[in-house]
Every structure is written in C-alpha cells, then in structure tokens.
Amino acid sequence: GVEISDTYLILEPPETWRFPSKSALVAAIDEHLEERFPGVMFSYSQPIELRVSELISGVR
C-alpha cells in the first residue's frame, strides 16, 4: 500500500477563496478527505518546509 505520498495543491489568491482564512480552508479540506479516506492521516505544509522536515528526520 501507499506509505507516504506528497500532493501539491496550487491555490488561487486568498481574496478569491470561499473561506475566510487559511485555517478554515484547511479544515474544510481535512473534513472532505477524512470522509473519503477514514483512518488515513493527513498533514499540510509548504513544499520547502516539507523537504527540510524530511531532511531533519531522515525520512525519504
């Protein structure tokens, strides 16, 4: 099965979002994903932040 996967989501400018804040957007995405993929853990970060975290932890 899939152990680790990266997905990149390119967002429109914040002023075009239907959500009032980034945290509200992330909460809506999380809720949508949890409904469709129960038991799967999701995390959100910027691409460079993800790579630095992987380098520090030795993942990949």
Sequence and secondary structure as in RCSB ss.txt:
>XXXX:A:sequence
GVEISDTYLILEPPETWRFPSKSALVAAIDEHLEERFPGVMFSYSQPIELRVSELISGVR
>XXXX:A:secstr
             GGG SSSSHHHHHHHHHHHHHHHSTT       HHHHHHHHHHHT  
